[in-house]
Amino acid sequence: MRQDLGQSPASPRTPSCRLRDAGTSFRALVDEVRQMMAGALRTDTGMTTERIAARLGSVQSASFIRAFRRYGGCPPQEVRPRGSGS
């Protein structure tokens, strides 16, 4: 379809190059989305840490807890769901 529009076909490396030019990477974007989803699932649902980890693709909850601590500053157990008091 791109050829029909007068554009040359993009190289499979084009997205990677464009992300690099923007100062990021696919891995960084995936981590950012997982971080946002983990925070939302922890505060907006009653899901356990293990269920959140599985939903976000972590095989082991321990690796999820380490990642959550790395980008959130505390383990997910310390983040209280909304409406749970204090």
C-alpha positions, 0 to 999 in steps of 0.5 A: 500500500505504501508504494501506491502512495508514492512512498518507498517501503519502510525498512524493518529497522525504521521503528527502532531507528526512530525510537533511538532518534527520539531518545528511547527504545521499544523496551523502555516504552514497554517498561513505561506502559507496564509501570503505569498499568501496575500502578493503576491495577494496584490502586484501582483494583483488589488484585493480588500482587501475584495476579498483577504480575501474571497479568503484566507478563511476569512469570514470577512475582518476585521479579515483578516486585523488584521491578515495581520497587525500582520504578515506584520506590516501594514494593507493591504491598505498600501501595494502598488501593483507593478507598481502602482507608487512611 
